[in-house]
């Protein structure tokens, strides 16, 4: 019985530690919680969870699964495996690409509405991409 208790305690500690490392400061954790609580239905149900990586002065740095180095179709292929994301004219692909833009804009607007935040910048979520087998270029 004691052994099971320790295994559970260690697992809970590791989950908490992972969460703490991903958003190491209280302001980032607070802003991420605001995204989660104020999100509309589309953002809440979206398969990628945007989170605040850090706050630099008055700028919140939000995670994103896409940028110029990792185009949207690569992340969307993971989020929506049933859709042909290599056909830019595919109506289903166009719809999920637009949805990604909408939910990303909503996350941005929620964070920008918070006191002390004047700007949002985006940073590639390298950990998420790597976990999903997407090759990520080295940081410059």
Protein Blocks (a to p, Z undefined) as FASTA:
>chain_A
ZZmmmmmmmmmmmmmmmmmmmmmbfklmmmmmmmmmmpcfklmmpmbdcddfbdehjacc
dddfbdfklcfklmmmmmmmmbcfkbmklmklmmmmmmmmmmmmmmmmmmmmpghiabdc
ddddfklmmmnopacdddZZ
